């Protein structure tokens, strides 16, 4: 896909970006180079490459939960701006 200065200007207007003339020229060239590179990648034969869901074969890297002592209620509520009945009091958001 060829990209020109007017296309970059149009996208900038849609994204509500103010761009100088120099920025329009610079981004046009940068986007053109990116699209040219993607075009080269599309020329590669990937028929024997298995699709991947992720580039790295990672497993769940989180540690398992460990039981611990809960924070005492008084300490948990110590810095609460508003509390009621031993609970945090928050503004109602649904009426």
C-alpha positions as CSV (number, residue, x, y, z in Angstrom):
1,X,0.0,0.0,0.0
2,X,1.4,3.3,-1.0
3,X,1.1,6.1,1.5
4,X,1.3,9.8,0.6
5,X,1.4,13.0,2.5
6,X,-2.4,13.6,2.1
7,X,-3.1,10.2,3.7
8,X,-0.9,11.0,6.7
9,X,-2.6,14.5,7.0
10,X,-6.0,12.9,6.9
11,X,-5.1,10.3,9.6
12,X,-3.6,13.1,11.7
13,X,-6.9,15.0,11.5
14,X,-8.9,11.9,12.4
15,X,-6.6,11.4,15.4
16,X,-6.9,15.1,16.4
17,X,-3.1,15.5,16.0
18,X,-1.6,18.9,15.2
19,X,1.3,18.4,12.8
20,X,3.8,20.8,11.3
21,X,4.7,20.6,7.7
22,X,8.1,19.1,8.7
23,X,6.4,16.4,10.8
24,X,4.0,15.5,8.0
25,X,7.0,15.0,5.7
26,X,8.9,13.0,8.3
27,X,6.0,10.7,9.2
28,X,5.1,10.2,5.6
29,X,8.6,8.9,4.9
30,X,8.7,6.8,8.1
31,X,5.3,5.2,7.4
32,X,6.3,4.5,3.8
33,X,9.4,2.7,5.0
34,X,7.4,0.6,7.4
35,X,4.8,-0.4,4.8
36,X,7.6,-1.2,2.3
37,X,9.2,-3.5,4.9
38,X,5.9,-5.2,5.6
39,X,5.5,-5.7,1.9
40,X,8.9,-7.5,1.8
41,X,7.8,-9.7,4.7
42,X,4.6,-10.6,2.8
43,X,6.8,-12.0,-0.1
44,X,8.3,-14.7,2.2
45,X,7.1,-18.3,1.8
46,X,5.5,-19.1,5.1
47,X,3.5,-22.1,3.9
48,X,5.6,-24.5,6.1
49,X,5.6,-22.3,9.2
50,X,3.2,-23.3,11.9
51,X,1.0,-20.5,13.2
52,X,1.9,-19.3,16.7
53,X,-0.2,-17.8,19.4
54,X,2.8,-16.3,21.0
55,X,6.5,-15.9,20.0
56,X,7.8,-17.6,23.2
57,X,6.6,-20.8,24.6
58,X,5.9,-19.5,28.1
59,X,3.9,-21.2,30.8
60,X,2.2,-19.5,33.6
61,X,5.1,-17.7,35.3
62,X,3.1,-16.6,38.4
63,X,3.9,-18.1,41.7
64,X,1.1,-20.0,43.5
65,X,-0.8,-18.1,46.2
66,X,0.5,-18.6,49.6
67,X,-1.6,-18.5,52.7
68,X,-0.9,-15.6,55.1
69,X,-2.2,-13.6,58.0
70,X,-4.9,-11.1,56.9
71,X,-4.4,-7.5,57.8
72,X,-6.2,-6.5,60.9
73,X,-9.4,-4.5,60.1
74,X,-8.4,-1.6,62.2
75,X,-5.1,-1.3,60.4
76,X,-6.7,-1.8,57.0
77,X,-9.1,1.1,57.6
78,X,-6.6,3.4,59.3
79,X,-6.1,5.6,56.3
80,X,-9.6,5.3,54.8
81,X,-11.1,8.7,54.0
82,X,-14.6,7.4,55.0
83,X,-15.7,4.2,56.7
84,X,-18.9,2.8,58.1
85,X,-19.5,-0.3,60.2
86,X,-16.0,-1.6,59.8
87,X,-16.0,-1.3,56.0
88,X,-14.7,1.2,53.4
89,X,-17.4,3.7,52.4
90,X,-17.4,4.7,48.8
91,X,-19.6,7.0,46.7
92,X,-22.6,5.4,45.0
93,X,-22.1,5.1,41.3
94,X,-25.3,3.3,40.3
95,X,-28.6,4.7,41.3
